Amino acid sequence: MDKKSIFEKYLKIFIFAGAVFLVLISLGIFSFLSHNKELQRETIGEIGAKEADPAVWGRYFPLHYQTYMQNFESTEKTSHFETKPYMEKIYAGTGYAAEFNEPRGHVYSIEDILAVDSTRRKIGAACNTCKSSQIPEIIEKYGDEYYQMGFEEINSQLEHPIACLDCHDPKTMELRITRPALAEAFARQGKDIENATRQEMRSLVCAQCHVTYYFEKNTKKVTFPWDKGVKADEILAYFDGKGFTEWNHPDAGTGLVKARHAEYETFLGSTHETAGVACADCHMPYKKMGNTKVSSHYWTSPLKNIEESCMTCHRESSDWLTARIKDIQEKTKEIQDIAGNVVVQAIEEIKAARESQGSDPQLIKEAQEMHRKGQWYLDYVMVTNGYGFHNPTETMNNLGKAIDYAHQAIQLAKDAEKARGDGR
């Protein structure tokens, strides 16, 4: 065989091999692209602008809805009083002393608020503000009059719990703010919430509800007390500046303010937040379902899915991370219990001084001021989920202040009672 024939033979082999290679590459690319597409909405129509039913959204996003339905796994109602018995004494004079249960989760929001003790319904419709995906439409319908309407009057209109419409624009699926109080709080601080980045929005949609707030006395409007800042001392300074008191403790006579689940405020400035982590990164981690990446809508403790929640950033083992988290939470609970018992002692000492004839009224007043501070710092930690993990440093600082102020209240109350024999 001459050289020309040999060359033509190998050229044909090379061309054939090249063609096979190109076919295989093309098939590989096709397979990769077809199996790694973003989740597409089924072409079955459009989601209505006010569609509050999560099941309707589930037709378009079945995998997201599948994770949402996992929230129904939490069925047990546990009383806070079982693990924190000092709460009953601390909350005397409010409905919280009659009943205060651990939250079961977003999907039980309507069911659980309808079951609360009647003494906790006195605020009225405003209690429902974060309990249903229908609330934004109701607020739009009634305006600020909504906040002064009756509890049952609004609940009779509610069917769907917290769901997709609370956080997503039904046309674009972009995250959005649907509760006025958050946008108004930003505006009073000179901030435009519309300028928030997508990563910031992955926390801000949670901050619509997972914050502390109060009901304005005349309007009952839900308001975030952030005008002086978002930390415990700044919020207390805001209330003190307004001379605001939510209730007077029946035993101590102290004018008190009630902290509510300040998850967002506590998270700000934490190690995770300053590193750019958002609430959703830990509580709504991405997970693979089949060949699709989905942001989980099963809102639960990151400990239940630590591989997706923590180990995408951390390189330590899951056992090490779990032990670290539990150590922080156990130590927080230990110090919280100490603070709770000391605040109860402060209440009892002030009560004794008030009931004792001849006690110094000025010292009693000073004791009450210390009680107000001590109970505020304790309550701020006590009702915030996570047992300190959202910001361990700030949590321990607040508990330390709670203990210190409570001890000052105890001593002042004792001094007030001793004053009977001093001729004052």
Protein Blocks (a to p, Z undefined) as FASTA:
>chain_A
ZZklmmmmmmmmmmmmmmmmmmmmmmmmmmmmmmmcccddddebjcdfklcbfklmmmmm
mmlmmmmmmmmmpmbdcdfklmmmmlmmmmgoiaklmoccddfbjklmmmmmmmpcfklm
mnommlmmmmcfklmmmmmmnmmmlmmmcfklmmmmpfbdcdfklmpcfklopacdfbfk
lmmmmmmnopafklpcfklmmmmmmmmmmccddddfklopacddfknojbfklmmmmmmm
nopafbdcfklopacdddddfkklmmnopaklmnopafklmmmcccdehjaccddfbdcd
fklmmmlmmmmmbmcdfklmmmmmmmmmmmmmmmmmmmmmmmmmmmmmmmmmmmpghiaf
klmmmmmmmmmmmmmmmmmmmmpghihmlommlmmmmmmmmmmmmmmmmmmmmmmmmmmm
noZZ
